[in-house]
Amino acid sequence: MNPKTESGSRKVQITETILRDAQQSLMATRLPYADYEDILSTMDKAGYYSIECWGGATFDSCLRYLNEDPWERLRNLRKNLPNTRLQMLLRGQNLLGYKHYHDDVVEKFIELSIKNGIDVIRIFDALNDFRNIETALASVKKYARERTVASGCISYTQSPVHTVQKYIEMCRELKKMGFDTICLKDMAGTMTPYEAEYLIKGIKDAIGDMTLILHTHSTTGMAYMTLTKAIESGIDVIDCATSCFSGGTSQPATETMYYALTQFGIETGLDEGIINKVNDFFKPVKQKYVDNGQINAKSLATDSQALVYKVPGGMLSNMIANLTDMHAMDKFDAALAEIPKVREDMGYPPLVTPLSQMVGNQAVTNVLVGERYKNISKEIKNYIKGEYGIPPAPIAQELIDKVLGENKPVDCRDEDKKRTGEDFAAAKEALGDLCQSEEDVMSYICYPDQTLKFLKYRREQAERESVYTIEPMD
């Protein structure tokens, strides 16, 4: 699946992230569908490898903040982007939430995602515990359509136990499992050009002509150099964002990488005129959110601290917001320094959702309380019990003793494999006549409180509209 032109020359394709990760990174996923609907038919002609437009935090944000049905958003995207692969990010057994779901829930969610228009499902596990992505992969294969792609994703990080050879072995395993493509997900933007060269050359030797994708962020200032070295080393697809929504905690700019690739003599399949029109459309959209404060200057800046602390930009901004709310910003430096210590104690998990939130919150708690692990969060306790999977390295014995005592850790997959149907029955009962579809049930299972609130809002809107509908005269 290595992209080539008909003449056999080199081709590197671009996934456009503005509708998902770019706006998630810069403005916490608050971009409503109405703000970009008018440009979709133009984007459909751009020639992107795919458009990442769903999954990640979009599902939660639609329900929680935007009063949108995420499934309706997906159907509208499919209608207006008929010729382009639609891509989503899926947290394996966590789906789009923060806990593990039973296998039957994972399977139904993927069935509905494909049914409503998703083509590319990028699947990752926060711990790179591949047992937690097996059900998702099997479900994609079961419900696959002509354009469906199952993309196995590695959460990239640096630590004493994360080596080039380890990542190469992970990629061999993903290929063996049956994924169609492999993505390296550098969520903190800490991959250096040096690391990219040796990592990508080694992986390409191991997986042959299988498509290899690199996802990184501009947070640390490394991204353009890293992408350039990745391209030299054989990468097939790179993730980029329309330039006005690029940089900072977002991705490198689509147009910039297009021009660079063109000068290298590498084809992208992109239409230069179209991608510039897309940027022109989004410029005033961005300015609106800069003016109202939803895009913060901190999100647009380069922050090299992530190279030291391995902290993704979203995790950093969330910690700043929490400490500000608690009037404790004087503890920021201490909390930042505590993060790598907590991460080491927890076995060096990659700092990606939900582990990034868990590690960050525990670090802040340790500093505010003034004693390490005097208070341990429920999520960290569940992690230590084994409910999230196998950590990359052993957990500190101090934490194990505090949480487990003489109890043995659990196997997360024992619970995940239960196929009782109880989740669906409970959701239908809770929703009652608010429920109109399988998609409503699935939304409730993932986000019960937010879905209930949204569905009540939807009914109120429908009732209000019916009151004001003027009946035609006889």
N, C-alpha and C positions, 0 to 999 in steps of 0.2 A: 504493500500500500504506500510505497514511497512515491510522492508526487513527482512526475516528470512531464516535460512538454513532449509534443509529438516528435520533435527532432532529437529528443534525448537529452537536451540541455537541462541545467539545474533549475528547479522551481522550489521556492519557499513561500508557503501560503500564510495568510494572516487571519486570525480569529479576532473579530471586533467585539470589545467588551463594554462599550459605552452604556448598553441597556442593562447590564448587571454589575460586574465587578468594579468598573470605573466609577459609576455613580454610587455604588455601595461604599467604596473606599473614600470618596470625596464628600459625600453628603448623606451618609448613613442610610442609603437605599430609599430616600424619600421622593424619588422622581416618579410622578404619576404618569400613567399611560397616556393621558390626554396631552401631555406636554410633547410627546414625540410621535403620536399617531400619524401626523401629516407627512413625516419624512420617511416612513417605512417603505412605501412603494419605490422611493428613490434608492434607499439602502439595498433593496432587493436586486438592484442592477449593478451593485458595486463589484461583485466577484469575490466576496469574502470566502474563506474556507468554511466559516460558520459565524453566526452571531450568537454570542452568549447573552441570553435575555431572560433567563428564569432560573429557579433554584437559588442556592445560597440563602441570603437573607430576604430575597424579594417576596417570598411566600408570607413570611411573618409580617413584613412591613406593609404589604397590601392590606392585610386584615387589621393590623394593630394601629396603623397611622393614616392610611390613605382611603379607607372605606371602599376598597376594591376587592372583587372576587379574583384571587390569583388564577383560577382556572379560566375565568372569562378573559382575563388578560392574555393568557396563553392562546386561547382560541382566536382572539383578535390578531395576535401576532402571526399566527399561522395563516390567517386569511389574507393579511397584508404583506406577507413575506413568502409567497408560494414557492419561489425558486431557490431559496436559501436554507441551508441546514440551520435549524434552531437548536441551541445547545443549553444544557442546564448543568449545574453543579449539585451533586448528591453526596451526603455524608454517610454513605454506606448504610449500615444498620441503624444509624441515627436519622436517616432520611433528611429532612430539613429542620429537625428539632435538636434537642440536646440530650436525649436518652436513647437507649436501644428499644426498638419495636420488634414485636413478634414477626416471624418470617412471613406469615400470611398478610400482614399489614404492608411489609416491604414489597411483596409481590403485587398486591393490588395497587399500591401507589405508582409503581412503575408501569403497570398496565394502563392506568388512567393517564399518566404523563405522555406515553406514546400515543394513546388514543386521541388526546387533545392537541397533539402537534409537535412533540419533542422528537428530534432526530438523533442528536448526540447527547449521551448521558455520561458525564465525566464523574467517575465514582472514586471516592477516597475514604480512607479511615485515618482518624487523627493520630493513631499509634502505628500506622502501617502494619496493623495486624490483619493480614489478608483473609482470615476466617470471617472477618466482619464485612467483607464485600462479596463473598461467594453467592449469597442469596440474591443480591442486587444484580450481579452478572447473569446468573441463571434466569432471572426474570426478564432481563433485557433480551436475552436470546429467545426466550419463550414467546414474547410478544413483538419481536422485531418486524419491522416493515422494510421496504426496499432501501430507504435511506438511513436506517437505524445504525448507529455506531456505539459500541460499548468501549469507552475509553478508561483504561485503568490508570489511576493517578497515585503518584508517590508524594507524600508530604515531605518536602525537602527541608533539612535543617543541618546544623553543624554541632557536633559533640564528639567526645572521645570514642563513642560507639558507632557513629555515623561516618563510615568510610566510603571511598569510591568503590571498593570491591563489594561492600555491603549493598550499595545502591544497584550495582550491576547485577548482583544475585537477585535482588528484588524484581528487577525488570525481566530477568529470565523467568521468574516465577509468574509474573503477570502474563507473559506470552504463553507460558505453559497452561495457565488457567483458561485461556481462550479469548482474551481481550483483543479488540480490533486495532487499537492504538494505545500508546503509552504517553502520559503527560507527567513532566516534572513540575511540581507546584511549589515554587519558591515564594511563599506567602509573605515573608519578611523582607524580601529583596536583598538578601545577604549573600547570594551566590556571586562569587567573584569571577572575572574572566578566566583566571588560572584554573579555578575549579570547574568551570563550564567546559573548558577544552578537554581536560582529562576525563571528566565524567561522561560527556556526550560521545567522545571517541570510543570509550570503553563500552558504553551501552550499545552504540551502533554496531560494534563488532559482535556483541552478544545476541542482538535481536535481528540482525540482518536488515532486510528491506522494510520491516515493520515501521509505520509512521511514528516518529518521535516528536513530541510537542514540548515547548518550554513556556511556562507561565511564570512571570516575575513581576515585581513592583519597583517603581522608581524611588521608593522611600529613602534609600541610603545613597542614591546617586550612582549606583553600580550598573543599573539596568541596561543602558545603551551599550556600554562596553561589553557587558556579559552577553547580550544578544548578538553583538557583532562576532564575538569569539565563538558563540554557539553556532552561528551561521557558517563560519569557516570550518567548524568541526562536524557539520553534517546534519544539523537540526532540520526538520521538515516543515514545521508549523510554529509560529510564534503568536503570542497573545498581545494585542495592542489596543489602544483607545484613541478614538477621534481626538485630534490634538487639543481642542479647547477643554476636553475633560481628561487630559493626560497629565503625567508628571506627579510629583508629590507622592502621596500614598497610592496613586493609581498606576496604570501601566505606561510604558513608552508610547509615543505618538504614532498612529497608523501612517499618516502622511510622511512623516520623517523617515520611518523605516522603509516605506515604499520607495522614496527617492534614493535612499542609500542602497537598497537592493538593486534598483534599476541601474545605478552606476556600476555596481559589481557585475552587471550582466546577468543577474538572476531574475527570473520571471516570477511574478506574484499572482497574475490573473486579475489584478485590480484595475478599475477604470479611474484614472487620475481625476478626470472631471467630476465624476460622481462622488468620490471621497471628499473632494473639496467642497462640493455642494452640501454634503452631510455636515461638515464642519461649520459652514456658514449658517446652517439652520440652528445648530446647537449653541452658537456663540451667545445670542441673546437669552437663551434658556439658562445657560450657566450664569450670565450676569445677573439675572433675576435672583438666583439663589446666593450669589455672592452678596448682593445688596441687602437681602433679608437675613443674612447671617447663617444660613444653612450650610454654605460652603465656607469653612473657617480657614483663615490664612495658614494655620498650622498644617492643615491637610495638603496644602499646595507646596510646602517647603521641603527641602532635603534635610533629613535627620540622620546623621551618621552614627548616632548612639546605638541604632539597631545592629550595627556591625559588632558591637561589644556585647550587648545584652540579648541579641537575637529576638527582639520584640517587634512584631508586626505593627505597622502604623495605626491600624484600628484599635489594637490592644493598648497602645500608648495613649491615644486620644481618649479612650474610655477610662483609663486610669486617671488622667488629668481631670476629666469631668467629675469622676467620683470623689477625688480628693478635694476638688474645688467646692463641691456640694457639702462636704464635711468640714470645710474651712481648715483643711489640713495640708495645703500645698507645701508647707514647710517640710513635710515628710516625703516629698516626691523623690528626691535623690536617694534617700535611704530605701524607699520602696523599690525603686528601679534597680538598685544594687542587690536587693533581696531576691529578685525574680530568678536570676541564674542559680542561686543557692537552692531555692524551692524546686526548680526544675531538676537540678542534680539529685536532690533527695527523692524525687518522684520517678527517677530512672530515665531522665533526659527525653521526655515526650516532646515531639514537635509542637511549637506554639501555634496551633491552628484550632479553630472552633471545634469542639467546646473546650479543649484543653487550655487554650490561651486565656480564656476568661477564668477558668478554675485556678490556674497558676497565679495569674495576676491578682485575683481577689485574695488568695491565701497570703501572698507576699505583702499586700497592703495590710491585711489583718495582723500579721506577725509584727509589723512595724508599729501599727497604731496601739496594739495591746502592750507592746514592749517585751513580749516573751514569745519565742518561736514555738508555734503549734500549741499554744495554750488553748486556743479555739481552733478547731478544724472544721471546715465546712462539710456539709452533707455530701456534696459532690466529690470532694477529695476523699472522704471516707468510702464512698461507693467505688471510686477509682482504686483505692488500696485493697478493697474487698475483691476486686477483679471484675467488676461489672462492666468495665469499658474495654477490657481485653488485656493483652500481654504487653507490658512496657518494654521499650527498647533495651533497658538495663535494669538490674535489680533495684527495688525501692529500698530506701534507707531503713535499716532494722528498727530504728527509733520510732518511725511512723508505723511500721507494721505492728510493733508491740502495742502502741497506743490504741490502734484501731481494731486489730484482730484479736489481740490477747492470745488465747490458745486455739482460737477458731482457724480453720483452714480457708484459704481464698476460694471463691466460687469460680465456676467456668461460665463466662458471659453467654456462650453459645447454647448452653443447656436451656436457659430461659428463652432465648431468641427463637429457638426451634419449635416452640409450642404453637400449634395451629388450632386454637380453640374457637375462634370466631367471636370470642367474648368482647373484644374491642369494638367490633362492628355493631353488635347487638346493643351494647351500652351506649354507643354514640347515637344510634337511631332512637333509642328510648329518651335520651336526654334532649334531643332536638325536637322531637314530636313533629308538629305540622310546619315547623320552620324548615324542615329538610325537604329539598326538592330533587336531590340527585345523589348518586354515589360520591360525587366530588365533594358535596357538602359534608357527608359522613367522614370522608378522608381528612378534610380540613379540620373537623372537630377532633379527630383522633390525634392529629399533630399539635393543634393549638386550641384546646377546648374553650377557654375563657374568651380569647380573641374572636374565635369563630362564632360563638353564641352572640356576642355583642354585635358582630357584623351582620349576622343573619336577621337579628331584630331590626337593625338599621335598614337592611334591604327590604324587609316587609313594610316598615313604616314609609319608606320612599315609594313603594308600589301603591300603598293605600292612598298616600297623598296625591300621587299622579292620577289615580282613578277618580278621585274627587273632582279634580280640575279638568278631567276629560270632557269635552263638549260632544254630546251625542249628535249625529247628523239628523237634520230635519227630514220629515216624511215628504 
